[in-house]
Amino acid sequence: MFAETGPAADAAIRAGVDALGYPAGVGDACVGLTSNWPIDDWQARLADVRGRLSEGTATATQAGEVEGQVVDELRQRLVTTIQQSEGASAYYHLGPVLADRKAQCLGNCQLWFVLGNAVGLDVRPIEVKLPPLGTLPENETHVAAVVRLADGRVRMVDTRFSITALPVRFKDVYRRDGTGWELSETAGRTMLHRRIRLLDAGGLEAALLLNIANGYRRAAKESEAGPMYARALALDPNCPALHLAVAESSFLQGLWDDADVEIRAALALDPKDASAHAALGRLLARQNRWKEAITEFDRALALKPNAPNTRADRAAAIERAANAPPVAPATPGPP
């Protein structure tokens, strides 16, 4: 049994929780989660090897090996302590996560971000657009984390997809693609996410606000959802999912022009976002622009074939297009 963590470690954990916008009680609960974890030992080992690295008595490779060991030990603690919760659940919010010891992907990512950085690792959240195989379910978002090591390599960690990949040099396996990064075809069988977007603390907080606001919207509380979407967009204006959430709110209020602006903003950020193409298709269908709508649904399905709602919307658009009255030719004007 390890001794309780010291005040410096506790303060670092509370600071990490506070940076994500939570009240003090959540920070206290996170400290309670780790009270018997060897956090002081992890901090000491990392500080020791980095001190020797700066003195020239250790190499970056050796420092990276120690960091990797801490990553593995922290991962094992989280795996054995936190039960995984799939699908839509309340376990994206650290309050319920810490109370019930259950987490879905956003809960996992926040724990990695808070605890990993408190220990002294360099943990960065990522938004996942394409997993190692297949696609995410329709209209679903996913987040994970990467740990940057002293030797310049990174470790990707993601409990949901059982990713504990070996270290890689990020720019050796990923290439820039708009606001995101795409796994290179030369990366080989690395079992890494194929398309990601790097986030910071603001982006992670924005993902949390997105989930909370979506809950308000599902409960028909648009007046409470709207300000949260606005706060989230201020934190992460490059998030297509946020622009699409605002577009959906505009749909519900009949604000078609506003919806159009937000959907096209999402597409400008990520032309490969299937949900954005599907949303544009729905908007065009509302305007009786059936052929254009079908084209957008086709683009969405090419990117994400397993999308039953999009397939149903496409079928409805085809049926409406077949039954639409012919467009009368324009009347010639005066000579």
N, C-alpha and C positions, 0 to 999 in steps of 0.2 A: 504494500500500500504506500503510495506516495504522499508526502506531506501536502497540506493545502498550499495553493499558489500564493505567492507573495503580493504585496500591495502594488508593485510596479506592473505585474502581469494583470492583476485585476483592473487597474486603471486603464491599461491598454485595451482590454476587452470592452470596458464600459465606453471608452472613446470610440471604438469601432462601431458599437451599437448606436451610439449617439449620432455618429456621422450619417447613419441611414435614416435618421429622423424619428427614432423611437424614443419614448419617455424613459426616465431613469429606471423604472421598475423592470423593464425588459433587460437592461444592462445587468441589473442585479441577478435576474434569473439566468442570464448567460454565464455569469461568474459562478453561480451555483452549479450549473451543468458541469463545469470543468474543475470543481473544487479539489477533486482527488486525481486530476490528470497531471502528468509530469511537465507542465508548462514551463516552470522555472528551469528544469533540466534542459528542455528544448532551447529555451532562450540562451542558456549558458553555453551549450554546445555550439550554437550558431555564432554567438559573440566570440567564442574562443577561436573558431576556425577563421572567421573574418578578420580577427585581430592578427592572427598568424599570416593571413593572406596579405594584409597591408604591410606587415613587417618583412615579407618575402620568405617566410619559413614554411609557407603552405602554398600550393598552386590553386588556380581557379578550378581545376578538375577535382582536387581534393575537397574544396569548399562546396562544390556542386554535389559531391557524393554525400557529404554530411547533410546538406539541405534535402537531398532525396530521401535519406533515411528518416528525417523528421517528417517529410511529406507522407511517407508510408506509415509511420507510427500514428500521425494525426488521422489519416484516413481510416486506420483500423479502429481507433477510438470512436470515430463518428459512425462507422458501419455497425459496430456492436452496440452503440448507445441509441442511435436514431433509427426508428423503423420507417421504411419507405411507404409513401402514400401516393398512389397513382391517380391521374385524372384531376378533375376540378375538385378542390377541397380547400379548407381553411388553412392548410398547413403550408402556405406561402408566407404567412405573417409570423414573425419570430415569437410573438406572444403565445399562440397555440402550439407552435413547434416546441418551444421550451417547456410548456405546461404538460404536453402529452407525449413528448419525445417522438414525434412523427414529423416527417417533412416530405414535401414534393420538391421539384427541381429548384424553385426559387428559394425555398427554405434551406435546401442543401447549399446553394451558392452563397447565401448570406452567411451561413455558418463558416464556410471555407474562407470567405472574405474577412470576416471579423476575427476568427480564431487564428487563421494562418498569418495574417498581418500582425496580430497581437504577439504572436510567438517570435516574429522577426522574418518570416518568409515574405516574398513579393508576390502576393496573390492578386490576380486580376480577373474580374468577371467577364464572361463572353455571352453574347446572344447567339444561339444556334439556329441556323436557317436550314441546313441539311445535315442529318446524322450520318454515321458511317455507311449505313445501308438504308435504302428506301427513303421515305419522306416522313415528316411529322404528320400527325392527323390534321384534318382540315381545320384551319383557323386556330391552330394551337401554337403557342410560343414556348420556347425552351431556353433555359440558361444553364451554363456550367462554369468552370473556372480553369485558368491556366496559372501555373506557378513558374515564375522566371527564376532561373538558377544563376549562380555566380559565374559560371563558365559560358554564359550567353545562350544556353539551351532553355527549353521550357518543358514542363510536364503538364499534360492535360488530365484533369480529374473530373469524373462525372459518374456518380453512383447509378443513375437511372440506366445508362447504357454500358455499365460495367467497364468504363474506360479508366485504366490506370496505365496509360501508355508510357513507353520508355521515353527518355528525354530526346527532343529533336531541336534543331536550330530552326526557329520559326520561319525565317525567310528562305530557308532551303526547301521547305515543304508547302508553304503558302505563298500565293501571289495576290497582289492587291486587285480588287475588283469593285470599283465605286467606293461606297462607304464600308464595304466588307472585305473579307479575305476568303479566297477559294483554294482548296487543296489542289496542289499541282498534280498533273497526271503522272509525273515522275516520282511521286512520293512513295509509291509502292504500297504494300499491305501494312499500313501503319495503324489502322483502326482509330483514326482521328475523325472528328467531325469534318464534313466536306466543305461546308460553307459557314462562316462565323462572322460576327461583328464584335470588335473589342469594346468593352464598356469601362467606365470608371465608377467611382462611388456614386456620382450623380445619376449615371445610367442605371445602376442597380436600384437606387431609390426610386427612379422613374418606373422601373418594372414593377416595383411594389405598389406604387400609386396606381398604375394601370390595372392591376388585379383588384385593388380596393374599389376603384371607380367602376370597373366592369360589374362588380357585385351590386353597387348602387343602381347601375343602369338596368340590370336584370330585375331589380326590385322596383322598377319604375320610379326611381328617385333621381331623375335627370338633373334637378337643381343642385344635388350634392355631387353627382358624377362630374358635371361640367367643370367646376373649379379644380378638381383633382387632375383631370386631363390637362388643363392649362398649366398647372404646376409641373406635371410630369414632362410636358413638352418643353417647358423652360429649362428643365434639367437635361433633357435628351432630345433635342430637336431633330436628330438624325434617325429616330426610331420609326420605321414604317408602320409598325403595329399601333403606335399611338395616333398617328395621323388617320389610320383606318378606324380606330375607335371613335375619334371625333367625327369622322364621316358617318359612322353608323348612328351617332346621336343626331346628326343633321338629317339623316334619313327619317328617323322617328319623328322629327319635328317638321318634316316637309320642306327643309331648307336645301333644295336640290343644288343650287349654285355653290353653297358652302361645302356640300358633300363632294362636289366635283373638284373643288380646289384641294381638299384634303387628300382625296384619292390620287390625284395627279402629283401631289407632293410626295406621297408614298412611292409612286412609280418612279419619280425622278431620283429618289434615294436608292431604290432597288428595283430595276426593271425586271428582275427575276422573282419578284414576290407574287406567288400565285394568288394569295388572298386579295392583293390590290387589283389584279386583273379581273378576278371574280367580282369584286365590288364595283369596278367600272362597268362590267357587263350588266350588273343589276341596275345601275344608274341609267345606262343607255336603254335598257328594257323599259324602265319607267317612262322614258321619253319616246317610246314606240319606235326606237331605232334598232329594229330587230337584227338586221344583218351585222351591224357593228357590235351589238351585244353578243351575238353568237361568236364573232371573231375573238372577243375578249374572253369568253368562256373557254374557247378552244386553247387560247394561250395559257389560261390558268390550268387547264387539264393536262397540257403538255408538260407543265412544270410539276404538277401534283395530281397524278392520275386517280389516286384513291381519295376522291372528294365528292361524296354523294350529294351534298347540297348543290354544288356547282353543276353536277350532271343533271340534277332535277331542274335547275334554272335554265340550263341550256336546252333541255327537252321542251320546256314550256315556251322558250323563245322561238324554237323551231316551229312549234305548233302555231303560235301567234303570228309568226311571219307568213306561214302558209295560208292563214285565214284573213290576213290583213287586206283591206280593200286596195285596189291599185291606186297609185298616186296619179292624180289628174295632171295632164301636161300643162305647163305654164301658158297663160293667155298672152299672146303677143301684144306688146305695147304699141302705141302710135308710132308711125314712121318718123 
